[in-house]
């Protein structure tokens, strides 16, 4: 299940986080935003901090790998 984070400006990517990723602490999560050329990942506790960007192909291969861990 995915849910949208707080309200964002139109120029900002729309960030989502899994409702399954929290261990009871709402801030304990990563967030994901998709764009036409990349998938962006950030730490929800530090939304203004560093972000990772993956190509769509790399993300498609990464998700099943991470789910199996």
PyMOL CGO cylinders between C-alpha atoms (Angstrom):
from pymol import cmd
from pymol.cgo import CYLINDER

trace = [
    CYLINDER, 0.00, 0.00, 0.00, 1.29, 3.45, -0.90, 0.3, 1, 1, 1, 1, 1, 1,
    CYLINDER, 1.29, 3.45, -0.90, 0.31, 6.81, 0.49, 0.3, 1, 1, 1, 1, 1, 1,
    CYLINDER, 0.31, 6.81, 0.49, 1.13, 10.36, -0.46, 0.3, 1, 1, 1, 1, 1, 1,
    CYLINDER, 1.13, 10.36, -0.46, 3.17, 12.47, 1.91, 0.3, 1, 1, 1, 1, 1, 1,
    CYLINDER, 3.17, 12.47, 1.91, 2.38, 16.07, 2.87, 0.3, 1, 1, 1, 1, 1, 1,
    CYLINDER, 2.38, 16.07, 2.87, 1.15, 18.62, 0.34, 0.3, 1, 1, 1, 1, 1, 1,
    CYLINDER, 1.15, 18.62, 0.34, 3.77, 19.59, -2.20, 0.3, 1, 1, 1, 1, 1, 1,
    CYLINDER, 3.77, 19.59, -2.20, 4.20, 22.30, -4.83, 0.3, 1, 1, 1, 1, 1, 1,
    CYLINDER, 4.20, 22.30, -4.83, 3.51, 21.39, -8.47, 0.3, 1, 1, 1, 1, 1, 1,
    CYLINDER, 3.51, 21.39, -8.47, 7.23, 21.60, -9.30, 0.3, 1, 1, 1, 1, 1, 1,
    CYLINDER, 7.23, 21.60, -9.30, 8.15, 19.11, -6.56, 0.3, 1, 1, 1, 1, 1, 1,
    CYLINDER, 8.15, 19.11, -6.56, 8.00, 15.38, -7.18, 0.3, 1, 1, 1, 1, 1, 1,
    CYLINDER, 8.00, 15.38, -7.18, 5.14, 13.53, -5.49, 0.3, 1, 1, 1, 1, 1, 1,
    CYLINDER, 5.14, 13.53, -5.49, 6.71, 11.44, -2.73, 0.3, 1, 1, 1, 1, 1, 1,
    CYLINDER, 6.71, 11.44, -2.73, 5.20, 8.17, -1.53, 0.3, 1, 1, 1, 1, 1, 1,
    CYLINDER, 5.20, 8.17, -1.53, 6.05, 5.78, 1.23, 0.3, 1, 1, 1, 1, 1, 1,
    CYLINDER, 6.05, 5.78, 1.23, 4.86, 2.29, 1.96, 0.3, 1, 1, 1, 1, 1, 1,
    CYLINDER, 4.86, 2.29, 1.96, 2.51, 1.90, 4.88, 0.3, 1, 1, 1, 1, 1, 1,
    CYLINDER, 2.51, 1.90, 4.88, 4.43, -1.30, 5.68, 0.3, 1, 1, 1, 1, 1, 1,
    CYLINDER, 4.43, -1.30, 5.68, 7.80, 0.41, 6.11, 0.3, 1, 1, 1, 1, 1, 1,
    CYLINDER, 7.80, 0.41, 6.11, 7.20, 1.95, 9.52, 0.3, 1, 1, 1, 1, 1, 1,
    CYLINDER, 7.20, 1.95, 9.52, 7.86, 0.03, 12.72, 0.3, 1, 1, 1, 1, 1, 1,
    CYLINDER, 7.86, 0.03, 12.72, 5.49, 2.22, 14.69, 0.3, 1, 1, 1, 1, 1, 1,
    CYLINDER, 5.49, 2.22, 14.69, 7.53, 5.40, 14.20, 0.3, 1, 1, 1, 1, 1, 1,
    CYLINDER, 7.53, 5.40, 14.20, 5.93, 7.34, 11.33, 0.3, 1, 1, 1, 1, 1, 1,
    CYLINDER, 5.93, 7.34, 11.33, 9.24, 9.04, 10.53, 0.3, 1, 1, 1, 1, 1, 1,
    CYLINDER, 9.24, 9.04, 10.53, 11.14, 5.75, 10.13, 0.3, 1, 1, 1, 1, 1, 1,
    CYLINDER, 11.14, 5.75, 10.13, 10.82, 5.28, 6.39, 0.3, 1, 1, 1, 1, 1, 1,
    CYLINDER, 10.82, 5.28, 6.39, 12.16, 5.88, 2.94, 0.3, 1, 1, 1, 1, 1, 1,
    CYLINDER, 12.16, 5.88, 2.94, 10.07, 7.70, 0.35, 0.3, 1, 1, 1, 1, 1, 1,
    CYLINDER, 10.07, 7.70, 0.35, 9.95, 7.24, -3.42, 0.3, 1, 1, 1, 1, 1, 1,
    CYLINDER, 9.95, 7.24, -3.42, 9.02, 9.63, -6.22, 0.3, 1, 1, 1, 1, 1, 1,
    CYLINDER, 9.02, 9.63, -6.22, 8.78, 8.62, -9.86, 0.3, 1, 1, 1, 1, 1, 1,
    CYLINDER, 8.78, 8.62, -9.86, 9.72, 10.79, -12.81, 0.3, 1, 1, 1, 1, 1, 1,
    CYLINDER, 9.72, 10.79, -12.81, 9.77, 9.99, -16.54, 0.3, 1, 1, 1, 1, 1, 1,
    CYLINDER, 9.77, 9.99, -16.54, 13.53, 9.33, -16.51, 0.3, 1, 1, 1, 1, 1, 1,
    CYLINDER, 13.53, 9.33, -16.51, 14.22, 8.18, -12.92, 0.3, 1, 1, 1, 1, 1, 1,
    CYLINDER, 14.22, 8.18, -12.92, 12.96, 6.92, -9.59, 0.3, 1, 1, 1, 1, 1, 1,
    CYLINDER, 12.96, 6.92, -9.59, 14.06, 9.11, -6.67, 0.3, 1, 1, 1, 1, 1, 1,
    CYLINDER, 14.06, 9.11, -6.67, 14.55, 7.85, -3.09, 0.3, 1, 1, 1, 1, 1, 1,
    CYLINDER, 14.55, 7.85, -3.09, 14.99, 9.87, 0.11, 0.3, 1, 1, 1, 1, 1, 1,
    CYLINDER, 14.99, 9.87, 0.11, 14.96, 9.43, 3.89, 0.3, 1, 1, 1, 1, 1, 1,
    CYLINDER, 14.96, 9.43, 3.89, 11.60, 10.60, 5.24, 0.3, 1, 1, 1, 1, 1, 1,
    CYLINDER, 11.60, 10.60, 5.24, 13.28, 11.90, 8.41, 0.3, 1, 1, 1, 1, 1, 1,
    CYLINDER, 13.28, 11.90, 8.41, 15.44, 14.25, 6.31, 0.3, 1, 1, 1, 1, 1, 1,
    CYLINDER, 15.44, 14.25, 6.31, 13.28, 15.27, 3.36, 0.3, 1, 1, 1, 1, 1, 1,
    CYLINDER, 13.28, 15.27, 3.36, 15.66, 18.10, 2.41, 0.3, 1, 1, 1, 1, 1, 1,
    CYLINDER, 15.66, 18.10, 2.41, 18.73, 15.87, 2.60, 0.3, 1, 1, 1, 1, 1, 1,
    CYLINDER, 18.73, 15.87, 2.60, 20.47, 13.75, -0.01, 0.3, 1, 1, 1, 1, 1, 1,
    CYLINDER, 20.47, 13.75, -0.01, 18.47, 11.78, -2.54, 0.3, 1, 1, 1, 1, 1, 1,
    CYLINDER, 18.47, 11.78, -2.54, 19.27, 8.79, -4.69, 0.3, 1, 1, 1, 1, 1, 1,
    CYLINDER, 19.27, 8.79, -4.69, 18.15, 8.49, -8.31, 0.3, 1, 1, 1, 1, 1, 1,
    CYLINDER, 18.15, 8.49, -8.31, 17.77, 5.19, -10.13, 0.3, 1, 1, 1, 1, 1, 1,
    CYLINDER, 17.77, 5.19, -10.13, 16.98, 4.56, -13.76, 0.3, 1, 1, 1, 1, 1, 1,
    CYLINDER, 16.98, 4.56, -13.76, 13.60, 2.90, -14.22, 0.3, 1, 1, 1, 1, 1, 1,
    CYLINDER, 13.60, 2.90, -14.22, 15.34, -0.30, -15.35, 0.3, 1, 1, 1, 1, 1, 1,
    CYLINDER, 15.34, -0.30, -15.35, 17.61, -0.38, -12.28, 0.3, 1, 1, 1, 1, 1, 1,
    CYLINDER, 17.61, -0.38, -12.28, 14.65, 0.22, -9.96, 0.3, 1, 1, 1, 1, 1, 1,
    CYLINDER, 14.65, 0.22, -9.96, 12.65, -2.56, -11.64, 0.3, 1, 1, 1, 1, 1, 1,
    CYLINDER, 12.65, -2.56, -11.64, 15.50, -4.99, -10.96, 0.3, 1, 1, 1, 1, 1, 1,
    CYLINDER, 15.50, -4.99, -10.96, 16.16, -3.69, -7.41, 0.3, 1, 1, 1, 1, 1, 1,
    CYLINDER, 16.16, -3.69, -7.41, 12.62, -4.00, -5.98, 0.3, 1, 1, 1, 1, 1, 1,
    CYLINDER, 12.62, -4.00, -5.98, 12.29, -7.81, -6.28, 0.3, 1, 1, 1, 1, 1, 1,
    CYLINDER, 12.29, -7.81, -6.28, 15.84, -8.20, -4.91, 0.3, 1, 1, 1, 1, 1, 1,
    CYLINDER, 15.84, -8.20, -4.91, 15.07, -6.02, -1.87, 0.3, 1, 1, 1, 1, 1, 1,
    CYLINDER, 15.07, -6.02, -1.87, 11.71, -7.71, -1.29, 0.3, 1, 1, 1, 1, 1, 1,
    CYLINDER, 11.71, -7.71, -1.29, 13.49, -11.05, -1.00, 0.3, 1, 1, 1, 1, 1, 1,
    CYLINDER, 13.49, -11.05, -1.00, 15.77, -9.79, 1.81, 0.3, 1, 1, 1, 1, 1, 1,
]
cmd.load_cgo(trace, "trace")
